[in-house]
Amino acid sequence: MKTAQQWFDEYAISHQNETNQLVHYICVPVIFFSVIGLLMSIPTAFLESTFGLYNPLVENWAAVIGVLISFFYLNLGFWYFIEMLFVILLCIIGNFWLGNNMNLLYASITIFVIGWIGQFWGHKIEGKKPSFAKDLQFLLIGPLWVFQKLGNKKK
């Protein structure tokens, strides 16, 4: 398995243009948030009957998938795991709130489509294909790369 730095270096190749980077700083978290919302929109009867917790913040498909993808981040490093677990939890809480105020499925689909339109526009400006066209694992690297870049910005 590649190291986190190897993934970041390869991802950065198609993310050199400042406008494309700015688009990614906005759209990647938005898409990640919407995917959590889409997963939370899946009916939870199976999870409720399996786990019997009846807690919508824990018993939802986003939490289940979030735990599974967390192992990918754990393989990259403990602090990447902690960072992305925190992001996943924030997205679950945010989507829980959103779902209490509007139809979560429709909101998530709308956010998802708008986010991807932005992403493809950014890559059109960049003149390079999105990294995930080469390897779908970049769909998990993208959010981590963005949060690392945003966290390392000097004020």
Secondary structure as UniProt FT lines:
FT   HELIX           4..13
FT   HELIX           18..40
FT   HELIX           45..51
FT   TURN            56..58
FT   HELIX           61..76
FT   HELIX           78..101
FT   HELIX           104..126
FT   HELIX           131..133
FT   TURN            136..137
FT   HELIX           138..151
//
